[in-house]
Amino acid sequence: MATDDVTGARDDERRPETRRFRTSTDTVARRMDDEYVLVQLQANRIYQLNRTGARLWELLEAGHDLQQAQEQMLLEFDVDEQHLQNEVDMLVGELVAKGFLEPDAET
């Protein structure tokens, strides 16, 4: 039986190289210097992303899948690949759980 993970992908649907996400319909995002402020309108919830989280947000909004976003971030930031992958997975899981991101059903 397939089960859902924290990112909303089912076991039989999860392919890390092609997982895509989109902003939930009630989330508004604004860049403020090196950070992003996310506002979930219906829940009146605010979430702040630091510089690296903001860059991930931009890449996901631009249509990159997680693998593409991580590859681009490895070029831009001085970080170990495994550490970045762990941080990205944790952040995406948190943003999905809190309703700021949704798995893109078209992938």
Backbone torsions as a table, in degrees:
resi	resn	phi	psi	omega
1	MET	NA	135.1	179.8
2	ALA	-80.8	141.2	177.9
3	THR	-123.4	157.5	178.9
4	ASP	-87.4	144.6	172.3
5	ASP	-100.9	-176.5	-175.7
6	VAL	-65.9	-20.2	179.1
7	THR	-88.0	-1.6	177.7
8	GLY	90.0	0.1	179.8
9	ALA	-89.5	139.9	177.6
10	ARG	-80.0	154.2	-179.8
11	ASP	-51.9	-42.6	-176.3
12	ASP	-81.6	-5.7	179.2
13	GLU	-107.8	-14.3	-173.0
14	ARG	-75.6	116.0	171.9
15	ARG	-131.4	102.1	-172.8
16	PRO	-50.6	-34.1	-176.8
17	GLU	-70.6	-17.1	-176.6
18	THR	-124.7	8.3	178.9
19	ARG	-66.1	125.5	178.1
20	ARG	-121.4	151.9	-180.0
21	PHE	-135.0	156.0	176.3
22	ARG	-133.0	158.6	177.4
23	THR	-66.8	136.4	176.5
24	SER	-66.0	154.6	-173.0
25	THR	-65.3	-22.8	-179.6
26	ASP	-104.4	21.7	177.7
27	THR	-108.2	132.8	174.4
28	VAL	-115.7	133.6	-179.1
29	ALA	-122.2	135.7	177.8
30	ARG	-134.1	133.7	175.9
31	ARG	-79.1	136.5	174.7
32	MET	-134.6	100.6	-174.4
33	ASP	60.1	-121.9	-179.0
34	ASP	-90.4	4.3	-174.5
35	GLU	-119.4	166.0	172.2
36	TYR	-118.7	140.5	171.7
37	VAL	-110.8	124.4	179.3
38	LEU	-105.5	134.4	177.5
39	VAL	-124.8	122.7	175.1
40	GLN	-95.1	109.0	-168.8
41	LEU	-63.9	-48.6	-176.3
42	GLN	-66.8	-38.4	-178.1
43	ALA	-90.4	-7.3	-177.2
44	ASN	53.7	45.9	-178.0
45	ARG	-109.1	138.2	179.5
46	ILE	-120.1	139.3	-179.2
47	TYR	-139.0	136.4	-177.5
48	GLN	-113.4	131.2	177.8
49	LEU	-105.8	135.4	176.0
50	ASN	-74.8	-172.9	-174.5
51	ARG	-58.0	-45.4	-178.5
52	THR	-73.0	-38.6	175.7
53	GLY	-64.1	-37.3	178.2
54	ALA	-64.1	-40.7	179.1
55	ARG	-65.7	-40.4	175.9
56	LEU	-60.1	-45.5	179.6
57	TRP	-57.0	-46.5	179.9
58	GLU	-60.2	-43.6	-178.4
59	LEU	-66.8	-40.8	178.0
60	LEU	-66.2	-41.6	177.6
61	GLU	-62.8	-31.3	-179.6
62	ALA	-78.3	-2.5	176.3
63	GLY	99.1	5.9	176.9
64	HIS	-69.9	143.8	169.6
65	ASP	-81.3	173.5	-175.4
66	LEU	-60.4	-39.8	-179.5
67	GLN	-64.1	-45.0	178.8
68	GLN	-62.3	-42.8	-179.9
69	ALA	-62.6	-43.9	179.3
70	GLN	-64.5	-40.7	178.9
71	GLU	-62.1	-42.2	178.8
72	GLN	-65.9	-41.5	-179.7
73	MET	-66.2	-33.4	176.4
74	LEU	-63.5	-30.9	177.2
75	LEU	-74.4	-29.3	-172.9
76	GLU	-95.7	-25.1	-175.5
77	PHE	-120.8	147.2	177.3
78	ASP	-86.8	87.4	-174.7
79	VAL	-147.8	148.5	175.8
80	ASP	-70.2	140.4	-176.5
81	GLU	-58.1	-45.5	-178.6
82	GLN	-66.0	-40.1	178.4
83	HIS	-62.8	-44.8	178.8
84	LEU	-61.8	-44.7	180.0
85	GLN	-59.8	-43.9	178.6
86	ASN	-61.7	-44.3	-179.2
87	GLU	-66.3	-42.2	179.2
88	VAL	-63.4	-47.0	179.5
89	ASP	-59.6	-42.2	-179.6
90	MET	-66.1	-45.6	-178.7
91	LEU	-65.7	-45.5	179.5
92	VAL	-62.0	-42.5	177.6
93	GLY	-59.6	-42.0	178.8
94	GLU	-66.6	-43.3	-179.8
95	LEU	-66.2	-34.9	175.7
96	VAL	-69.0	-46.7	-178.7
97	ALA	-60.2	-35.0	-179.0
98	LYS	-88.2	-3.1	174.5
99	GLY	87.6	13.5	178.1
100	PHE	-84.4	-32.4	177.3
101	LEU	-120.0	154.5	174.7
102	GLU	-131.7	143.7	173.3
103	PRO	-61.0	138.5	178.6
104	ASP	-81.8	112.3	-175.7
105	ALA	-69.3	-12.4	-177.0
106	GLU	-82.8	-2.9	-178.7
107	THR	-101.7	NA	NA
